[in-house]
Amino acid sequence: MSTASFPVPDLPTGVAEQTAQTPDYAPTSSKLLGGAAATGTALELNNFINQVRLFIRDVPELNRLVKGVENSNRQIVWAISDTLDDFNTTPPFTRYGIIDFPSKSLLMRGTVSTLLESVGLLQTRNHLSFSDGGLTVGISDKTPFLQSWIQMFRGRYEDQKNRMKAHINIEQGWGGGVNSEYLFANNFYGWW
């Protein structure tokens, strides 16, 4: 399976500068990068972090209640690593990294699902509701909303992961494909 490099839209000014100035992740992890740490792999990781950030709209200009960004680069890298580990340890076992992962959309959905689970745990832990004089106020009360998003993202991720793993299993079992007799009846002159 070949994977192509994917285009990355420009980030808003503040996020692009934060990403460049404060790389709070370890881009040389061989598990995350898929083997050898070549010159383009850190850039590929940084591009994917930016794509995740844009997908979840986690940019300072759009965060009205949170100053800055909600998820740091370190948290996004952790979510990517967790998703890679989940995918690679689901049978049939594989050794994909961010560079050679067979589906960027699958990696994106798994990463976002993991980030949402983390935020959901934080919201649940910090939940506080109180009332005074007939007015009820809730702090960190987004857990039900997050649970519905997590359920949607995790369901799509698991379904797509299972289909991808079945495809990989069949491909490994048949050695890349089995040709029918029509190959020879249809002007086949040999492999060269």
C-alpha positions in Angstrom: 0.0 0.0 0.0 1.4 3.4 -0.9 0.6 6.5 1.0 0.9 10.0 -0.5 1.9 13.1 1.3 -1.1 15.2 2.1 -1.5 19.0 1.8 -1.8 21.0 4.9 -3.8 24.2 5.0 -2.2 27.3 6.5 -2.8 27.8 10.2 -3.8 31.1 11.7 -0.9 33.2 12.6 -0.9 32.6 16.4 -1.0 28.8 16.1 1.6 28.5 13.4 4.0 30.6 15.5 3.2 28.6 18.6 3.8 25.3 16.8 7.1 26.5 15.4 8.4 28.1 18.6 7.2 25.6 21.2 7.6 22.1 19.8 6.5 20.3 23.0 6.7 16.8 21.5 9.4 14.4 20.7 9.3 14.0 16.9 12.1 11.4 16.8 10.1 8.6 18.4 10.6 5.6 16.1 7.3 4.1 17.1 5.4 7.3 16.2 7.4 8.0 13.0 7.3 4.4 11.7 10.9 3.4 11.9 13.8 5.7 11.0 13.7 9.3 11.8 14.4 11.0 8.5 14.5 14.7 7.8 10.9 14.8 6.5 9.3 12.8 9.3 9.3 15.6 11.9 7.7 17.9 9.3 5.1 15.2 8.5 4.3 14.8 12.2 4.0 18.6 12.5 1.8 18.8 9.5 -0.5 16.1 10.9 -0.7 17.9 14.2 -1.8 21.0 12.3 -4.4 19.0 10.4 -5.8 17.6 13.6 -5.9 21.1 15.1 -7.7 22.5 12.1 -10.1 19.5 12.0 -11.3 20.1 15.6 -11.1 23.9 15.1 -8.8 24.2 18.0 -7.4 27.7 17.2 -7.3 30.7 19.4 -9.4 32.8 17.1 -12.3 30.3 17.4 -12.0 29.4 21.1 -14.3 31.9 22.8 -14.2 30.4 26.3 -10.7 29.0 26.3 -7.7 31.3 26.0 -5.3 29.9 23.4 -5.8 26.3 22.3 -7.4 23.5 24.3 -5.1 20.7 23.2 -1.3 21.2 23.3 0.9 19.7 20.7 2.0 17.2 23.3 -1.6 16.0 23.9 -2.1 15.7 20.1 1.1 13.6 19.8 0.0 11.5 22.7 -3.4 10.9 21.0 -1.7 10.0 17.7 0.6 7.6 19.5 -2.3 6.0 21.3 -4.2 5.6 18.1 -1.2 4.0 16.4 -0.8 1.6 19.3 -4.5 0.7 19.2 -4.3 0.0 15.4 -1.0 -1.9 15.5 -2.0 -4.1 18.4 -5.3 -5.1 16.9 -4.9 -8.4 15.0 -3.5 -8.9 12.5 -0.6 -7.1 14.2 1.1 -4.4 12.2 3.9 -1.8 12.6 2.6 1.3 11.0 3.8 4.8 12.0 2.5 8.2 11.0 4.5 8.2 7.7 3.3 4.8 6.4 -0.2 4.6 8.0 -2.6 3.2 5.4 -5.4 5.8 5.9 -4.9 9.3 7.1 -8.7 9.7 7.7 -8.7 6.7 10.0 -5.7 8.1 11.9 -7.5 11.4 12.2 -10.7 9.9 13.5 -8.8 7.8 16.1 -6.7 10.8 17.2 -9.8 13.0 17.6 -11.7 10.3 19.5 -8.8 9.9 21.9 -8.5 13.7 22.4 -12.3 13.8 23.1 -12.0 11.0 25.6 -9.3 12.9 27.4 -11.2 16.1 27.5 -14.3 14.2 28.6 -12.4 12.8 31.6 -11.2 16.3 32.5 -14.8 17.7 32.3 -16.2 14.9 34.4 -13.5 15.3 37.1 -13.9 19.1 37.3 -17.8 19.0 37.1 -19.4 21.3 39.7 -22.9 22.5 39.8 -24.4 24.8 42.5 -27.4 26.9 42.9 -28.0 30.1 44.8 -31.2 32.1 45.0 -32.9 30.0 42.4 -30.1 30.3 39.9 -28.3 27.0 39.0 -24.8 27.2 37.5 -22.8 24.3 36.2 -19.0 24.3 35.7 -17.4 21.8 33.3 -20.8 20.3 32.5 -20.1 19.3 28.9 -19.8 15.6 29.6 -23.1 14.5 28.0 -22.2 16.5 24.8 -18.7 15.0 24.7 -20.0 11.5 25.2 -22.2 11.7 22.1 -19.3 13.0 20.0 -17.0 10.3 21.4 -19.6 7.6 20.6 -19.9 8.9 17.0 -16.1 9.2 16.4 -15.2 6.0 18.2 -17.9 4.0 16.3 -16.7 5.3 12.9 -13.1 4.7 13.9 -13.7 1.1 15.1 -15.8 0.3 12.0 -13.2 1.7 9.6 -10.4 0.0 11.6 -12.0 -3.4 11.4 -12.6 -3.1 7.6 -8.9 -2.0 7.2 -7.7 -4.9 9.3 -9.8 -7.4 7.4 -8.3 -6.0 4.1 -4.8 -6.2 5.5 -5.4 -9.8 6.7 -6.7 -10.9 3.3 -3.9 -9.1 1.5 -1.3 -10.8 3.7 -3.0 -14.2 3.4 -3.1 -14.2 -0.4 0.2 -12.5 -1.0 -1.2 -9.3 -2.5 -3.8 -10.8 -4.8 -4.8 -13.9 -6.7 -5.2 -13.8 -10.5 -8.0 -15.6 -12.3 -7.6 -17.5 -15.6 -8.9 -14.4 -17.4 -5.5 -12.9 -17.0 -4.1 -15.3 -19.5 -7.1 -15.1 -21.9 -6.8 -11.3 -22.1 -3.5 -10.8 -24.0 -1.2 -11.6 -21.1 2.5 -11.7 -22.3 4.2 -12.2 -18.9 5.5 -10.1 -16.0 8.4 -8.0 -17.0 
